Amino acid sequence: MLISQILRAKRPGVVTIAPETRVHAAIALMSREHVGALVVVNEDERLLGVISERDIIHGLDCEGIDLMRATVSSIMRTDGPTATLEDTVQSIMEIMTVTRARHVPVLKYRHPIGIVSAGDIIKSRLDETMRENSVLKDMARVHWLTS
């Protein structure tokens, strides 16, 4: 399965935020949009990084409540993996495991067009496994009936 197939099942687009936005505004946006991460972009809509709930929790542990006035750029992850529409779910799952990334922006011409989460990957693999299981059961049933 390809990453493009996961994105088709999700809402279109990606929720982005500017690097100079305050962390408290990022939290409000995540809450409003019901997302666990935001893609940080510059004025040309090019990827700069990702800020996730986990980044905010780590920041709160280090900075305390003062983090709320900090900018997104001060805690965003800039070294995370990215994906393309042509990447396989398996390859991105492996990259997410190695890098411990829970959110991977999907890029097209260096511009973010979506984001896949660990939950998206798990759901995709579960759906695929259930389809395979169904096919194998059907094959076994046909074999049993014709034997």
N, C-alpha and C positions, 0 to 999 in steps of 0.2 A: 504494500500500500504506500502511496505517496503522500507527502505533506499537503499537496494541493487538495487531496480528497478530504483531509481533516478540515481544511479551511472552508470548503464548500458547505460543511455542516454547521459552521459557526456563523455568527452574525458578521456582516461585511465590515471591512475596515479594521482599524486598530485604534485604541485610545492612546493618544499621545499627550505629552506635556513638555513644556520648555524647561531647560536646565536651571533657569533663574527663579522658577516658581518655588514658593516656600513649602516645606514638608507638610505643614498643616493643610494647605490647599490640595496637595497630592492625596492626602488621606481622604479628604472630602470627595475628591473626584473618583477615587477608587470605590468609595462607598456608594456614591450616586450611580456609577456605571456597573456596579457589582462585578468588579474585576480584582484580581490579586496582584496585578503588576501593571505598570504603565511604561510605554516606550518613550524614552527621552529623545527628542529631536531638536535640531537647530532650525534656524529660520528658513533653510532650504529643504526642510523635511528630511534631512539625512540623519541616520541613526547615530546617537551619541552614547546611549546606554539604556539600562533598564533599572527601574526602581520597583521593588517588590515589598510586600508586607514583611518579609523576612529582613530586608535591609532596614526597614523602619524599626523593627524590634531590636536588631543589633545596635542601631543608632541610639535608641532610647536607653539601652543598657549602658552605653558608653557616655552619652551626653546628657541623659536625663531629659527633663521637660524643655530644656533649651533647644533641643533638636527641632521643636515645632517651628522655630524662627529661622532655622537653617535652610539653605537652598537644596533642591533636589540633587544638583550636581555634586554636593558634598558627600552624599551617601549612595549615589547610584552605582550600579555595577557597570564597568566599562569593558571588562575583559571576558564577557560571556560569549557563548557560542551563538551563531546565527544559522538560519536554514534558508533554503530556496524551495520553490514549489516542486522541484524535481527530486529533492532528497527523499529517501525512504523513511518510513516511520521507524524501522529497525535502526537505521544509522543515527537518527536524531535521538532515539532512546538511549543508545550506547553513549553518545556524546553527553547527554544530560546526566547520565550516571557518573561518568568520569569527572565531569566538571562540577557536579552537584548543583546544576542549574535546574530550576523548576519552571522557568519561563524562557522560551527561545523566540526571538523576533524572526519573522519570515521576511526576507528581502527580495525585491525585484529592482534591478538597476540601482542598488545601494539605498533604496527607499523602503521603509517598512510598510508592508501591505497586510500584515496579520501577526498573530502571536500564537504559539502553541504552548500549552501547559503540560505538566506531568499528568494531570487528569485527562487531558485530551488524548495523550499517548496511551494511557491505560485503557480508556474507553475504546479507542481504536483497536488495540490488541485484543481486548475482550470480545468485541463485535466480530473480529476476524476469527478468533478461536471458536466462537459459537457457530459461525457459519460453517467452518471446517467440521465441527462436531456433527452438525446436522447432515452434511453431505456424507460423512462416514457412516452415520446411522442408516441413512437411506441406502447406501451401498451394501451394508451388512444385511438389511432387510431384504433387498432384492436377491442377494446371494443366497440367503436362507430359503426364500420362496422358490428359487429355481434349482435348489440342490435336491 
